[in-house]
Every structure is written in structure tokens, then in C-alpha cells.
Amino acid sequence: MNVEQMIARGRQVLELERDVVAVAAERLDASFAKAVQLLHDCTGRVIVSGVGKSGLIGRKIAATLTSTGTPATFLHPTESLHGDLGIVGAHDVAILLSKSGETFELLPLMEQLTRLGVPTIAITGRVDSTLGRHARVALDAAVREEACPHDLAPTTSTTLALALGDALAVVLLEAKGFRREDFARFHPGGALGRRLLLRVRDVMLIEELPILPLTATMREAVVELAKRRGICLIADAAHQLLGVITTGDLSRLMESGQEIFPIPVAEVMHRTPKVIDADALASAAVHLMETKGVVAVPVLDGSRRIVGVVHLHDLLRAGAG
């Protein structure tokens, strides 16, 4: 097999798997919504089980559910019959995966789950199989063929099972109102968790803020702009923000050719500047600055009182970009 043939065959596999998911999306029906509702109403945890490649997909589905706010665990069907069934509670829901729906290791587990009153969701390639007929809900994961040339190795079938599991998890998290902040709480380690948890208050400057009164002149503003990284805040005695002057304003003023130092800051400042709340996500501050073309913004509390200044470079250095 030459390079061109390898690429062509790889493309064919990807197209087969794409088409399988597309077909499944078209045939998705009320059974899917019923499965989501079962999971949503579950007051225990989700038990996921399968054998072989289906078991590997089941582990991924359990991990995805857990990381998005639905406690889930993988239970091997054979081990369940030798003591591990003790982890199953009456308030649980089970997701069972089997391409054939006749996996002999899985059917005894289903029988025990039924005895315990645990509702089951089957993800199977045959909804008319033993597993499909006895499950509370059966999701159709049928595929016309595997990508394997001998139609043996699970490929398109496992891709579809995984996609259905992802669909369940995503719709479920939306139904539960799961937020970015919740995701960060379950992923505190690593760059993703740090980025999602980072707030403006974690990065903003709170000392020696560049604040001037409304009576100040541009002479004083130039000093603050030079010392405080390009932004000067105009405020009243209670630190209520009145306006902002930036180095861009200073440049435009100097190009006018007039004597700038005596000019009152009130004649130069922006009276409706971009601002942000201290509890806002740091990533939201980056988005604000990049879309509005500014490098620093005042940070205000609920009373429009200045509590800090946040700079774009500090946000990017902290990993918010």
C-alpha cells in the first residue's frame, strides 16, 4: 500500500464514521429525550457497563458524566456478579452498552438491576435484542458496517456509541444548568481549570491606582499615564468613576499642536469608558479589551466605585488568554 492509498483509506474510514453519526442524528427520537429525563431525575448515580470495546466506551461515558456534574461509575458486568453489585443503589440509573444486545456477560447484570428496580438505558445496535427489549429506554446504535475491512473490529459501532454518550451528557448538563464555573470546579488541576476559575479580582491592581479628581489638569494626567501603564482614572471624593484618559487620548491631544498641560482633564476624559466587575471571569476581561482595542480597564463594584485596574498583559501572563 503506497502513501496515496493509505491517505485514501484513512479518509474513507473517517467518512464512514462521519456518515454513521449523521444517520443516527436523523433517527434520534423521543427515546433520547426519555433517556435524558431518566438521567436528570436520577437521585443516585449512573452505573455504566459494557464488555470489551463497549466497556472502554462505557468508561469514557462515565468519566464525561462525572466531569459534567452527574456522578457516574463504570461497573464491569462480570465483577458485578462477584460482589461489585453492592455499589448499586435503588436510586441509580444504568447505561448498558452492547452492539448485539445479546452480550452474555451483560444480561445477568441487567436481570439483577431489574430486580433492584434500577431503570436501564440500552445503547445497542439492535433495539429488538434481549437488552433492547428489556431496557426502560433503548437508543438505536445500529451501523450498516464496521470500518474494519473484515467487518469484525468494532470501529464505526464504538464511534456511534461514544457519540450517543456524549449527546446524553451534553444535553443533560444543559438541562441541569451546568455552568463553566461548575466545570472548572470539577477540573481544578491543569491549565483549563485555572483559566476557567481565574477572576478579574485575582489579577487586578489595587494599590497606587492612577486616580485624579475632576479638578486636575492634563499636566497631572501625563504623570499618571507615564507611571501607571497608560491609563488614568478620574473620580470624585468617594472614588466614583467619572471618566478615563488613556495614552491614546494623550497622543491625539498632542497632535492638535496646542499647549496640553493646562487643559482640564474634564475636557479630555471619556465619560462612558469600558469597565468590568471584579467577579467577572478573567477571560471575559480579555475578550472585552481585545474587541474594544484597549489595554486596561477600570474595575468597579456594584456602586460604580473604583476597586482596581486590570491590564491586558497581566491577564495574558496569568493564563486568561
Buried (B, 14 or more C-beta within 10 A) or exposed (E): EEEEEEEEEEEEBEEBBEEBBEBBEEEEEEBBEBBBEBBEEBEEBBBBBBBBBBBBBBBBBBBBBBBBBBEBBBBBBBEBBEEBBEEBEEEBBBBBBBBBBBBEBBBEBBEBBBEEEBBBBBBBBBBEBBBBEBBBBBBBBBBEEBBEEEEEEBBBBBBBBBBBBEBBBBBBBEEBEBEEEBBBEEBEEEEEBBBBBBBBBBBBBEEEBBBBEBEBBBEBBBBBBEEBBBBBBBBEEEBEBBBBBBBEBBEEBEEEEEEBEEBEBBEBBEEEBBBBBBEBBBBBBBEBBEEEEBBBBBBBEEEBEBBBBBBBEBBBEBBBE
